[in-house]
Amino acid sequence: MLIEVLFFLLVMIAGTAGELCMARAMKTVGEVTDFRPWALVGVARRALSVPWTWIGLGLMTLAFFALLAVLAIENVSFVVPVTALSYAVGALGGRVFLHERVNAARWAGVLLVCIGVTLVLLGKR
Amino acid sequence: MKELRTLHFKTYVLILVIVIFSPLGSMLLSKGMKGLGAPVAWTPGEIARFVAFVLSSETVWLGIGSLIVFFVAYTLVLSWADYSYVQPASAFAYGTAALLGHFVLGDKVSALQWAGIMVICMGVFIVGRTPMRTTEQN
């Protein structure tokens, strides 16, 4: 049980922190307007030159392997909504780390997502 | 105005890709990993068996491919849209995941779980009505 809790925490915290780092890196790269393959290769090159990308990739890799371990234990319709708890952490991270304006409506939406996740958890018991 | 329409269009298209490929990847990984079963202990030998299984499963590789498509779409959309917008908006994926789990893997999804997924979708709808970009672009 303890090992499962640890893996869930890894999926949630490392995954969200990794995504926040990736978001910061992509904001540094700038808005992508050209979606042709060679242009996307250029975007990838620019993104890989930003340190936040590597930190994000490291954290997301950690979260990915934790998810693989969790998936071996639980069924997917339980596992995937559990990771939705990271929405509250994500909204907070977006506000503090990326300086996004998270207004009342967005917080309300995030709260509903968290309630939905709780219902999914209760429905599993 | 046209610029705003383009912004909305490309955001919605990429979120659609995210909503499809993220749960598809998870489902394929789940299907692949189920063959391994619950590990009895996290010893080096057990971990080595775990990694060897991952590398030899076609289903797991298909899952990884789907997650790469998801990751590229997710990364691209973050170049212009707020993380606190994109992350909840992609929660529609949980509905897709439950459908895939139920109809493809045969997972049991209870009425309460379906209700939870509906509430998640309502939350996503509210977030979707907020501005998708609140920071200055570089």
Interface residues (C-beta under 8 A of the other chain):
Chain A: I3 E19 L20 M22 A23 M26 K27 T28 V29 G30 E31 V32 F35 L40 V43 A47 F64 L67 L68 A69 L71 A72 I73 N75 V76 S77 F78 V79 V80 P81 A84 S86 Y87 G90 A91 G93 G94 R95 L98 H99 E100 R101 V102 N103 A105 R106 A108 G109 V110 L111 L112 V113 C114 I115 G116 V117 T118 L119 V120 L121 L122 G123 K124
Chain B: K10 P23 S26 M27 L29 S30 M33 K34 L36 G37 A38 P39 W42 F50 V54 L67 V72 Y74 T75 L76 L78 S79 W80 D82 Y83 S84 Y85 Q87 P88 A91 A93 Y94 A97 A98 L100 G101 H102 L105 D107 V109 S110 A111 L112 Q113 W114 A115 G116 I117 M118 V119 I120 C121 M122 G123 V124 F125 I126 V127 G128 R129 T130 P131 T134 T135 Q137 N138
